[in-house]
Amino acid sequence: TDTIANTFKEHIELTANNYGRKSGDRMLITLNAFNKITHVPSRVINRRLPFEIVDGFLDRDSTQISLPKGYIIEAIPSVIHIKTKFGSYNAEVIKKNDSTIIYKRVFTMNQGYYPKEDYNSFRKFRKTVARKDNSKIILIKQKP
């Protein structure tokens, strides 16, 4: 097994006004605000060469989100577990209480050499991770 050479830990406390995006009686809140995967490798139709993931890594994130007063959860993303030869991705939202949720995410990218035939699968994995990293919860204004 590979060992992780470098470890970086940080604890951030942040208060943000107007973080959610309102839409009528609803509010959308992005779960992963700090460590999103956004890059999806380019589509290559007739790839001729193998590819390499040079730097493998492990990201373990946990974010506690206090919900705005007067709103309740209408929808949260399902728990997700993805495991491929390129890495794995796990994410879940835990309702701590009526006003607090915890978003947990673990993303592992495996270093290695891969044949050209695996490129589309690798691209699909990264595309799925990027989409899941953009997940939101939907809150709805409580009726008085």
C-alpha positions as CSV (number, residue, x, y, z in Angstrom):
1,T,0.0,0.0,0.0
2,D,1.0,3.5,-0.7
3,T,1.6,6.0,2.1
4,I,0.6,9.6,2.1
5,A,3.7,11.7,2.1
6,N,2.2,15.0,3.0
7,T,-0.7,15.8,5.3
8,F,-2.4,19.2,5.5
9,K,-5.1,19.8,8.1
10,E,-7.1,22.9,8.7
11,H,-10.1,24.0,10.8
12,I,-12.0,26.9,9.5
13,E,-15.0,28.7,11.2
14,L,-16.8,30.9,8.8
15,T,-20.0,32.9,8.8
16,A,-21.4,33.9,5.4
17,N,-24.4,36.1,4.8
18,N,-26.4,35.5,1.7
19,Y,-24.6,32.2,1.0
20,G,-27.7,30.4,-0.2
21,R,-29.5,31.2,-3.5
22,K,-33.1,32.1,-3.0
23,S,-35.8,31.0,-5.4
24,G,-39.3,31.9,-4.2
25,D,-39.9,30.1,-0.9
26,R,-36.9,27.9,-1.4
27,M,-33.2,28.3,-0.9
28,L,-30.4,26.3,-2.5
29,I,-27.2,25.8,-0.5
30,T,-24.0,24.3,-2.0
31,L,-22.6,21.6,0.3
32,N,-19.0,21.6,-0.8
33,A,-17.9,25.2,-0.9
34,F,-14.2,24.7,-0.2
35,N,-12.7,21.6,-1.9
36,K,-14.6,21.0,-5.2
37,I,-13.3,19.0,-8.0
38,T,-14.2,21.0,-11.2
39,H,-11.7,19.7,-13.7
40,V,-12.9,17.0,-16.1
41,P,-10.3,15.7,-18.5
42,S,-10.9,16.6,-22.2
43,R,-12.8,14.1,-24.3
44,V,-10.4,12.3,-26.7
45,I,-12.0,10.2,-29.5
46,N,-9.1,8.0,-30.6
47,R,-6.7,8.0,-27.7
48,R,-3.4,6.4,-28.8
49,L,-1.3,6.5,-25.6
50,P,-1.7,5.3,-22.0
51,F,-2.2,7.9,-19.3
52,E,-0.8,8.5,-15.8
53,I,-2.2,9.9,-12.6
54,V,1.0,11.4,-11.3
55,D,-0.1,12.5,-7.8
56,G,-2.4,10.3,-5.9
57,F,-4.1,11.9,-2.9
58,L,-6.8,11.5,-0.2
59,D,-9.1,14.4,0.7
60,R,-11.2,13.9,3.8
61,D,-13.7,16.8,4.4
62,S,-16.3,17.4,7.0
63,T,-18.4,20.6,7.0
64,Q,-21.0,21.6,9.6
65,I,-23.7,23.9,8.2
66,S,-26.1,25.9,10.3
67,L,-29.3,26.4,8.5
68,P,-30.9,29.8,8.3
69,K,-33.7,30.5,10.7
70,G,-37.2,30.0,9.3
71,Y,-36.1,27.3,6.8
72,I,-36.4,23.5,6.9
73,I,-34.8,20.8,4.7
74,E,-36.9,19.9,1.7
75,A,-34.4,17.7,-0.1
76,I,-30.8,16.5,0.5
77,P,-28.6,14.4,-1.8
78,S,-28.5,10.6,-1.3
79,V,-25.5,9.0,0.2
80,I,-23.0,8.2,-2.6
81,H,-20.3,5.5,-2.8
82,I,-18.2,5.1,-5.9
83,K,-15.2,2.8,-6.2
84,T,-13.1,2.5,-9.3
85,K,-9.5,1.5,-10.1
86,F,-8.8,5.3,-10.4
87,G,-10.0,6.1,-6.9
88,S,-13.1,6.3,-4.7
89,Y,-15.6,8.9,-3.7
90,N,-18.0,8.9,-0.8
91,A,-20.3,11.7,0.4
92,E,-23.2,12.0,2.8
93,V,-25.3,14.5,4.5
94,I,-26.2,13.9,8.2
95,K,-28.9,15.8,9.9
96,K,-27.5,16.6,13.3
97,N,-30.6,18.4,14.5
98,D,-33.4,20.6,13.0
99,S,-31.0,23.5,12.4
100,T,-27.6,21.8,11.6
101,I,-26.4,19.4,9.0
102,I,-23.0,17.8,8.5
103,Y,-21.6,17.2,5.0
104,K,-18.9,14.4,4.9
105,R,-16.8,13.7,1.9
106,V,-13.9,11.4,1.2
107,F,-12.2,11.5,-2.2
108,T,-9.2,9.3,-3.1
109,M,-7.3,9.5,-6.4
110,N,-5.0,6.5,-7.0
111,Q,-1.6,7.2,-8.5
112,G,-0.7,4.9,-11.4
113,Y,-0.3,4.2,-15.1
114,Y,-3.4,3.2,-17.0
115,P,-3.9,1.8,-20.6
116,K,-5.5,4.1,-23.2
117,E,-8.6,1.9,-23.1
118,D,-9.3,3.1,-19.5
119,Y,-9.3,6.8,-20.4
120,N,-13.1,7.1,-21.0
121,S,-13.8,5.3,-17.7
122,F,-11.4,7.7,-15.9
123,R,-13.1,10.7,-17.5
124,K,-16.5,9.4,-16.5
125,F,-15.3,9.0,-12.9
126,R,-14.0,12.5,-12.8
127,K,-17.2,13.9,-14.4
128,T,-19.3,12.1,-11.8
129,V,-17.1,13.5,-8.9
130,A,-17.3,17.0,-10.3
131,R,-21.1,16.7,-10.5
132,K,-21.5,15.3,-7.0
133,D,-19.1,18.0,-5.6
134,N,-21.6,20.5,-6.9
135,S,-24.5,19.0,-4.9
136,K,-26.9,21.3,-3.1
137,I,-29.6,20.9,-0.4
138,I,-32.9,22.5,-0.9
139,L,-34.5,24.4,2.0
140,I,-38.1,25.6,2.1
141,K,-39.4,28.5,4.2
142,Q,-41.5,27.3,7.1
143,K,-45.1,28.2,7.1
144,P,-46.1,30.2,10.2
